[in-house]
Amino acid sequence: MEGQVVLKVLVSIAVVGIVGLFIRLYSALVAKPKKLQAALRKQGITGPPPTILLGNILEIKKSRTPKPPTCGAPENHDCANVLFPFFEKWQKQYGEKFMFSLGNTLILELTQPDMVREITTCTSLDLGKPSYQAKERGSLLGQGILTSNGPFGLTKGKS
C-alpha cells in the first residue's frame, strides 16, 4: 500500500517536471521569438517568414547553390553577394532593414549606414554583441571592436 503511494507521488513529480520542461522549451523556442517578431513588425520591419525551430536556415541553405570554379580573375569582387546571396534577395524584397531567424535567434539586418551609426552611438551599453561571441571567439578575435561590450566596448567602438 505504502509502495503504491510513493510510486504515485514519483509519477506525479515526473509528470509535473515533464510538463514544466515542455512549457519552458515552448516559451524559449517559440513564444519569445514570436513576441519579438511581432514587436518588430509593429515598427514596420518585416522579413522572410521563419519556420519553427529552424528559422530561415532552410531558405539560406537553398540559396547557397555551389557554383563551378572559374579560372583567372573574377568578374565581380563583391564577395558578400557570392557568399551570402540570400541577403541581396531579401534586401530587394524587404528593403534596407529586415529581420530573419537563425534557429530561434532573431537577427535585425540594417544596411543604412546612418541608422547603424545611430544605434551604435546613441543606445545604451546593454545593447551590443552577444556574450557567446566573446566567450567562444574571444581567443581568436581578442577584446577588440568585434567582441567588446559594455563600458569596455565604449572605449573600443563608441568613441
N, C-alpha and C positions, 0 to 999 in steps of 0.2 A: 504494500500500500504506500509506504513512505517512498519507495523507489519510483513509483509512478508519479508522485507529486514532484519529485526532484527532476524527473525526465520532462514533465510538462513545463516546469519553470525554465529548464535549459532550452527547450524548443521555443518557448515564448521569447526568451532573450535573443536567441539566434534569429528568429523572425523579425523582431524589432530592429536588430542590428543590420540585417539584410535590407529591410525597408529604408532605414536611415541612410545606409550607404547608397542605395538607389536614388533617394531624394537628393543627397549631396552631389552625386555624379550628374544627375539631370540638371541641377542648378548650375554647376560649374561648366558643363559642356554644352548645354542647350539654352537655358533660360537667360543666363548672364550675357552671352554673346548676342542673343536676340534683342535684349533690352538695350544694349549699346548700339546695335544697328538701328533700332527704332529711333533712338535719340539723334543719331547722325542723319537719318532720313528726314526727320523733322526740320533739320537745318538745311535741307536741300542737297545732301551728299548721298549719292547713290553708288551703285556698283553692281558687279555680276552677282547673281543670287548664289549663295553658298549652299552646299549640301550639309546635312547633319554630320558631325564629327570630322569630315574631311575638308570642309570649306570649299575652296576653289582649286584644290590640288589636282583634281582630275582634269579640269579645264586647262590648267597650266601644263600638265603633262602632255595633253593632246596637242597643244600649240608648239611644243618643242620637238618638231619632226627633224630627224637627222638630215643634214644637208651633205651632199657629196663633197669631199675635199677638193679644193682648187689649187692649182699651181700658180706661182707668180704673185704679184701684188694684188691685194683685194680691191674691188671696185669701190667699196664704201668702208670707211674706217669707223663707222658707228657701231661699236661693239655692243652697246646696250641693246639695240634692236635685234642683233644677231643672237645674243644670249637670252634676252627676255622679250620675245616678240609679243607676248600677251599684254605687256604694259602699253605698247603703242596701240594695239587694238582696243584696249579698254579706255585709253585716253581719248581716242577718236569717238568711241561710243558714249562715254560718260562725262567727258570734259576734263579740265585740268586738275580737278580734285575728285577722287573717288575712293571707295573702300573695297577691300577684298579680304578674304579669310584664308589663313593657312592653318588648317585644323580648326580649333576653337579660338585662335588668336586673330582678332580683327586688326587690320592694318589700314591706316589712312595714307594714301599716296597723294602727295602735293607736288605739282610741277610749276607753281607760280613762285618765283624767287622772292617777291615781296612778302608773300604770306609765310614762307618758310623763315625768312628773316624775322618777321614779327613774332612768330611762335617761339623761335629760339632766343630772342632777346627780351620779350615782354611777358613771358609766362613765369609761373612760379618755378622754383628749383625742383619741385617734386615731379614735374613733367620732364621726362628725359628717357635715357636709354634703359632698357630692361636690365634688371640685376643679373640675369643669367649671362648677359653679354660680357660683363666684367669678370664673372666667375669662370666661364668656360673659355673665353678668348683673351682673358687678361694677360696670360703669359705670352701670348702671341702678339697682341696689339699694344701691350703696356697700359699706362694710365694717361693716354692722350685724349684727343677730342672725340674719338670714336667710342670710347668706353666710359668716359668720366661723367659723373652725375653730381647733383647737389652743389655744395659750396666748392668742392674741388673742380667740378665741371665749369663753374663760374669763371675760374681763373683761366681755363683752357679755351672755352668756346664762346663765352658771352661777354667778352670784353670789347 
